Amino acid sequence: MVRGASEWAAVPHGTCRGSRPGPSIQSYVQCAADRPHSPCRRRLTPPRPPERRAGSPAGPDRRCFARSAEEPARCEEVDLVVVTVRVPQHLELIRPAIDAGKMVLSEWPLGTDLAQAEELAARARRRGLLTAVGLQARSAPLLRYLRDLVAEGCVGRVLSTSMLGSGGGWGATYDDSHAYLLDVRSGATLLSVPFGHSVDTLIMVLGEFREVSAHIENLRPEVTHVTSGAVAAKSAEDQIAVTGLLESGAVAAMHVRGGTSRATQFHWEINGTEGDLVVKADQAQCWSGRLRLYGARGSDGTLTALPVPLRYERSLTEWAERSAEPAYNVAHQYALLREQITGRLAPDTDGVPDFLHAVRRHRMLEQVRDAAQTGRKVTLR
């Protein structure tokens, strides 16, 4: 069951219905008081070939509306609750699902702050529940291949890495559906969403940070509505620059900017003693897919494209030619999650990150903000 009313719920998550043999998403719940009530129906049903219409990705074929978060959580036929609503609503929707003993997949960030993430992780741990958080880059075939290349010594010892990215949002303009992003208290900020996804991607490939220094700035305290021209105050940051050392000793630099760039949307270099690897994208939000990988080593004078071996598609061979779609990484996330649910992937192995992982990442982001506020280098714990 996917719970959410957003385009993100209906398209990337909905498109993944039937993406591999076994249980699949057949409907989602939109919790809204003004929607007509209808009883919960079966959520995980026998497989059916994924449907694709020209110009419109296939999605759930049934939609069930509930008046409260508790109602679908109590439904015995619901196996997995997927929360894809705005971050401020995560806590109120995830709590009853956990209390009802349901498995939960929550989009990232898990909560508006570290305290909420810790509460949800503790609740789920007490119940012994399987949980997952939507840091989709960890499921991306290209990035898993990149991680293996580094681990196998493709570039030798990693000396440094630099990542430049764009947030998409948090730029000069805003619209009605994204007005809540202007408030730093919403929990959906440039630091928590684009930077959070990006730094988790870097860490997945190269390991955790040992220490960081940071600048977090709000250089556009006023922004303009795209249609009305109304000016609104913005308290959320729009520039983040972080430098530090990884646990390996490699030097790392990250810069994530609000809005988009006419020059470079996403560029990531990994430089080692024996070679270089580069990941590029022509759009913001690198974790949603559409990435390209290049490399060179030894006497190579130029970078060459590195195709991802088919084995990284796992069982999702029908997605091999669909890497440009927003649902691509989400489909692989569900494939990994299904292997965890069915026991084919053992606990604590390389599956979808859980709520405890989300707590670690929330804690890191608070330490990055602390480094920026104090102007001091912070050793991560």
C-alpha positions as CSV (number, residue, x, y, z in Angstrom):
1,M,0.0,0.0,0.0
2,V,1.4,3.4,-1.0
3,R,0.2,6.2,1.1
4,G,0.4,9.6,-0.5
5,A,-1.3,12.0,-2.8
6,S,1.7,13.4,-4.6
7,E,3.0,12.9,-8.2
8,W,6.0,11.1,-6.6
9,A,3.6,8.5,-5.1
10,A,1.6,8.0,-8.3
11,V,4.4,7.9,-10.8
12,P,7.8,6.6,-9.6
13,H,6.2,4.3,-6.9
14,G,3.1,3.5,-8.9
15,T,5.0,2.6,-12.0
16,C,6.9,-0.1,-10.1
17,R,3.7,-2.2,-9.8
18,G,4.4,-5.7,-11.2
19,S,8.1,-4.9,-11.8
20,R,9.2,-8.4,-10.8
21,P,7.7,-11.8,-10.0
22,G,5.9,-12.0,-6.6
23,P,3.9,-9.5,-4.6
24,S,3.4,-6.1,-6.1
25,I,1.7,-2.8,-5.4
26,Q,-1.8,-2.7,-6.7
27,S,-3.2,0.4,-5.0
28,Y,-2.5,3.3,-2.7
29,V,-4.2,5.1,0.0
30,Q,-4.7,8.9,0.1
31,C,-5.5,10.0,3.6
32,A,-7.8,13.0,3.3
33,A,-10.9,14.0,5.2
34,D,-12.7,15.2,2.1
35,R,-12.4,12.0,0.2
36,P,-15.3,9.4,0.2
37,H,-14.7,6.4,2.4
38,S,-14.2,3.0,0.9
39,P,-13.0,-0.2,2.6
40,C,-9.5,-1.4,2.3
41,R,-8.8,-3.9,-0.4
42,R,-6.0,-6.3,-0.9
43,R,-2.7,-4.5,-1.5
44,L,-0.3,-7.2,-2.4
45,T,-1.7,-9.5,-5.1
46,P,-0.3,-12.1,-7.5
47,P,1.9,-10.7,-10.3
48,R,0.7,-9.2,-13.5
49,P,2.8,-8.0,-16.4
50,P,3.7,-4.3,-16.0
51,E,1.6,-2.1,-18.2
52,R,3.0,0.8,-20.2
53,R,1.0,3.3,-22.2
54,A,2.6,5.5,-24.7
55,G,3.6,8.7,-22.9
56,S,2.1,7.6,-19.6
57,P,3.7,5.1,-17.2
58,A,1.5,2.4,-15.8
59,G,0.3,2.9,-12.2
60,P,-2.0,1.4,-9.6
61,D,-5.3,0.2,-11.0
62,R,-7.3,0.9,-7.8
63,R,-7.2,3.8,-5.4
64,C,-8.6,3.6,-1.9
65,F,-9.2,6.7,0.2
66,A,-9.1,6.6,4.0
67,R,-10.2,9.2,6.5
68,S,-7.5,8.5,9.1
69,A,-4.0,7.1,9.3
70,E,-5.2,4.4,11.7
71,E,-7.8,3.0,9.3
72,P,-5.5,1.5,6.7
73,A,-3.0,0.5,9.3
74,R,-5.6,-1.7,11.0
75,C,-6.5,-3.4,7.7
76,E,-5.4,-7.1,7.9
77,E,-4.8,-7.3,4.2
78,V,-2.2,-4.5,4.2
79,D,1.3,-6.0,4.4
80,L,3.5,-3.0,3.7
81,V,2.8,0.7,4.2
82,V,4.7,3.1,1.9
83,V,4.7,6.7,3.0
84,T,5.4,9.2,0.2
85,V,3.8,12.4,1.6
86,R,5.4,15.6,2.6
87,V,8.0,15.3,5.4
88,P,5.9,17.1,8.1
89,Q,3.3,14.3,7.8
90,H,5.6,11.4,8.1
91,L,5.4,11.0,11.9
92,E,1.6,11.0,12.1
93,L,1.3,8.4,9.3
94,I,4.2,6.1,10.3
95,R,3.3,5.9,14.0
96,P,0.0,4.1,13.6
97,A,1.5,1.8,11.0
98,I,4.2,0.7,13.3
99,D,1.8,0.4,16.3
100,A,-0.3,-1.9,14.1
101,G,2.7,-4.1,13.4
102,K,3.1,-3.2,9.7
103,M,6.3,-3.1,7.7
104,V,7.0,0.5,6.6
105,L,8.9,2.1,3.7
106,S,9.2,5.8,4.2
107,E,10.6,8.3,1.8
108,W,13.6,10.2,2.9
109,P,13.9,12.2,5.2
110,L,12.4,9.9,7.8
111,G,11.3,12.8,10.0
112,T,11.5,16.5,10.2
113,D,14.5,16.2,12.6
114,L,16.7,13.7,14.4
115,A,14.3,13.4,17.4
116,Q,11.4,12.2,15.1
117,A,13.7,9.8,13.3
118,E,14.9,8.3,16.6
119,E,11.4,7.9,17.9
120,L,10.2,6.1,14.8
121,A,13.3,3.8,14.7
122,A,12.9,3.0,18.4
123,R,9.2,2.1,18.0
124,A,9.9,-0.2,15.1
125,R,12.8,-1.8,16.8
126,R,10.7,-2.6,19.9
127,R,8.1,-4.3,17.6
128,G,10.8,-6.2,15.7
129,L,9.6,-4.8,12.4
130,L,11.3,-4.6,9.0
131,T,11.6,-1.0,8.0
132,A,13.1,0.8,5.0
133,V,13.9,4.4,4.0
134,G,13.8,5.7,0.5
135,L,17.5,6.6,-0.2
136,Q,17.1,5.2,-3.7
137,A,20.7,5.8,-4.8
138,R,21.7,2.8,-2.7
139,S,19.6,0.6,-5.0
140,A,20.8,2.1,-8.3
141,P,22.7,-0.4,-10.5
142,L,25.2,2.2,-11.8
143,L,26.1,3.4,-8.3
144,R,26.4,-0.2,-7.1
145,Y,28.7,-0.9,-10.0
146,L,30.7,2.3,-9.1
147,R,31.1,1.1,-5.5
148,D,32.4,-2.3,-6.7
149,L,34.9,-0.6,-9.1
150,V,36.3,1.4,-6.2
151,A,36.4,-1.6,-3.9
152,E,38.2,-3.7,-6.6
153,G,40.9,-1.0,-6.9
154,C,40.0,0.4,-10.3
155,V,41.4,3.8,-9.3
156,G,44.0,2.5,-6.8
157,R,43.9,4.2,-3.4
158,V,41.3,7.0,-3.4
159,L,43.0,10.3,-2.8
160,S,40.0,12.7,-3.1
161,T,36.5,13.2,-4.3
162,S,34.5,16.2,-5.3
163,M,30.7,16.4,-5.9
164,L,28.8,19.3,-7.4
165,G,25.0,19.2,-7.4
166,S,21.8,21.2,-7.8
167,G,18.7,21.0,-5.7
168,G,16.1,21.7,-8.3
169,G,14.0,23.5,-5.7
170,W,15.2,26.2,-3.3
171,G,16.0,28.5,-6.2
172,A,14.8,32.0,-7.2
173,T,11.1,31.0,-7.7
174,Y,8.5,28.7,-6.1
175,D,5.0,27.4,-6.8
176,D,2.0,26.5,-4.6
177,S,2.9,22.8,-4.3
178,H,6.4,23.6,-3.1
179,A,5.7,26.6,-0.9
180,Y,6.3,24.6,2.2
181,L,10.0,24.1,1.2
182,L,10.6,27.7,2.0
183,D,10.4,27.1,5.7
184,V,13.5,25.6,7.3
185,R,11.3,24.1,10.0
186,S,9.5,21.9,7.5
187,G,12.2,19.3,7.6
188,A,12.3,19.3,3.8
189,T,15.3,21.5,3.1
190,L,18.3,21.7,0.8
191,L,20.3,20.1,3.6
192,S,17.9,17.2,4.4
193,V,16.7,16.3,0.8
194,P,19.3,17.0,-2.0
195,F,22.3,17.1,0.2
196,G,21.1,14.2,2.3
197,H,20.6,12.0,-0.7
198,S,23.9,13.1,-2.2
199,V,26.0,12.6,0.8
200,D,24.5,9.2,1.4
201,T,25.4,8.3,-2.1
202,L,29.0,9.4,-1.6
203,I,29.2,7.5,1.6
204,M,27.7,4.4,0.0
205,V,30.6,4.3,-2.5
206,L,33.5,5.7,-0.4
207,G,32.7,5.3,3.2
208,E,31.7,7.6,6.1
209,F,33.1,11.0,6.9
210,R,35.6,11.3,9.8
211,E,35.3,15.1,10.1
212,V,33.6,18.0,8.4
213,S,33.7,21.8,8.0
214,A,30.7,23.5,6.4
215,H,29.0,26.6,5.1
216,I,25.2,26.7,5.0
217,E,23.8,29.9,3.7
218,N,20.4,31.4,2.7
219,L,21.4,33.9,0.0
220,R,17.9,34.3,-1.4
221,P,15.8,35.3,1.7
222,E,13.0,36.3,-0.7
223,V,11.7,34.4,-3.6
224,T,9.1,35.0,-6.3
225,H,6.0,32.9,-7.2
226,V,6.2,31.6,-10.7
227,T,2.8,32.7,-11.8
228,S,1.5,35.5,-9.5
229,G,4.8,37.2,-9.0
230,A,4.2,37.4,-5.2
231,V,7.3,37.7,-3.1
232,A,7.6,35.3,-0.1
233,A,10.1,35.0,2.7
234,K,12.4,32.0,2.6
235,S,14.2,30.8,5.8
236,A,15.6,27.5,4.2
237,E,19.1,27.4,3.0
238,D,20.1,27.6,-0.7
239,Q,23.8,27.0,-0.6
240,I,25.7,24.2,1.1
241,A,29.5,23.7,0.9
242,V,31.1,20.9,2.9
243,T,34.7,19.8,3.0
244,G,36.2,17.0,5.2
245,L,38.1,13.8,5.5
246,L,36.6,10.4,5.0
247,E,37.5,7.5,7.3
248,S,39.8,6.3,4.6
249,G,41.8,9.5,4.8
250,A,40.6,10.8,1.4
251,V,39.8,14.4,1.1
252,A,36.1,15.2,0.2
253,A,34.4,18.3,-1.1
254,M,30.7,18.8,-1.7
255,H,28.7,21.8,-3.0
256,V,24.9,21.6,-3.4
257,R,23.1,24.7,-4.8
258,G,19.5,25.6,-4.7
259,G,17.7,25.8,-8.1
260,T,19.3,24.6,-11.3
261,S,22.5,25.5,-13.2
262,R,22.9,26.3,-16.9
263,A,26.4,24.8,-16.7
264,T,26.5,21.7,-14.6
265,Q,23.6,20.0,-12.8
266,F,25.5,17.1,-11.3
267,H,29.2,16.2,-11.5
268,W,31.1,13.7,-9.2
269,E,34.7,12.8,-9.5
270,I,36.7,10.1,-7.6
271,N,40.4,10.5,-8.0
272,G,42.9,7.8,-7.1
273,T,46.5,6.8,-7.4
274,E,45.8,4.7,-10.5
275,G,42.9,6.4,-12.2
276,D,39.7,8.5,-12.1
277,L,36.0,7.8,-12.2
278,V,33.3,10.4,-13.0
279,V,29.5,10.3,-12.7
280,K,27.4,12.9,-14.6
281,A,23.8,13.8,-14.9
282,D,21.9,16.5,-16.9
283,Q,19.3,17.0,-14.2
284,A,19.1,17.8,-10.6
285,Q,18.3,15.1,-8.0
286,C,21.0,12.6,-9.0
287,W,19.4,9.9,-6.8
288,S,16.4,9.6,-9.2
289,G,18.6,8.1,-11.9
290,R,19.6,9.1,-15.4
291,L,23.3,8.9,-14.6
292,R,26.3,8.3,-16.8
293,L,29.6,6.7,-15.7
294,Y,33.0,7.4,-17.1
295,G,36.5,6.2,-16.2
296,A,40.2,6.2,-17.1
297,R,43.3,4.6,-15.5
298,G,46.9,4.0,-16.1
299,S,48.1,5.4,-19.4
300,D,44.5,6.3,-20.6
301,G,44.6,9.9,-21.8
302,T,40.8,10.5,-21.8
303,L,37.7,9.3,-20.0
304,T,35.6,6.6,-21.7
305,A,32.0,5.6,-21.0
306,L,31.6,2.6,-18.7
307,P,28.4,0.6,-19.4
308,V,26.8,-1.1,-16.4
309,P,27.0,-4.9,-16.6
310,L,23.6,-6.5,-17.0
311,R,24.0,-8.5,-13.8
312,Y,23.5,-5.3,-11.8
313,E,19.9,-5.2,-13.1
314,R,19.4,-8.3,-10.9
315,S,16.0,-9.8,-11.9
316,L,14.6,-6.6,-13.4
317,T,15.8,-7.2,-16.9
318,E,12.7,-5.5,-18.3
319,W,14.0,-2.2,-16.7
320,A,17.5,-2.5,-18.4
321,E,16.5,0.0,-21.1
322,R,14.5,2.3,-18.9
323,S,17.2,3.9,-16.8
324,A,16.1,7.4,-17.8
325,E,12.7,7.0,-16.1
326,P,12.1,8.5,-12.6
327,A,10.9,5.1,-11.4
328,Y,14.1,3.2,-12.3
329,N,15.9,3.4,-9.0
330,V,12.6,3.0,-7.1
331,A,12.0,-0.3,-9.0
332,H,15.3,-1.6,-7.9
333,Q,14.6,-0.5,-4.3
334,Y,11.4,-2.5,-4.3
335,A,13.2,-5.5,-5.8
336,L,15.8,-5.4,-2.9
337,L,13.0,-4.9,-0.3
338,R,11.1,-7.9,-1.6
339,E,14.2,-10.0,-1.2
340,Q,14.4,-8.9,2.4
341,I,10.7,-9.5,3.0
342,T,10.8,-13.0,1.5
343,G,14.1,-13.9,3.3
344,R,16.2,-14.2,0.1
345,L,18.4,-11.4,1.4
346,A,19.6,-11.9,5.0
347,P,19.2,-9.1,7.6
348,D,22.1,-6.7,7.9
349,T,23.2,-7.3,4.3
350,D,23.2,-5.0,1.3
351,G,19.5,-4.3,1.1
352,V,17.4,-1.2,1.4
353,P,18.6,1.0,4.3
354,D,16.4,0.9,7.4
355,F,15.2,3.4,10.0
356,L,18.4,3.0,12.0
357,H,20.4,4.0,9.0
358,A,18.1,7.0,8.6
359,V,18.9,8.0,12.2
360,R,22.6,7.9,11.5
361,R,22.1,10.1,8.5
362,H,19.9,12.5,10.3
363,R,22.5,12.7,13.1
364,M,25.2,13.5,10.5
365,L,23.2,16.3,9.0
366,E,22.7,17.9,12.4
367,Q,26.5,17.7,12.9
368,V,27.0,19.3,9.5
369,R,24.6,22.1,10.5
370,D,26.5,22.5,13.8
371,A,29.8,22.8,11.9
372,A,28.3,25.6,9.8
373,Q,26.8,27.4,12.8
374,T,29.9,27.3,14.9
375,G,32.4,27.8,12.1
376,R,34.4,24.9,13.6
377,K,35.6,21.6,12.2
378,V,33.4,18.8,13.7
379,T,34.5,15.2,14.3
380,L,31.6,13.0,13.5
381,R,30.4,10.4,16.0
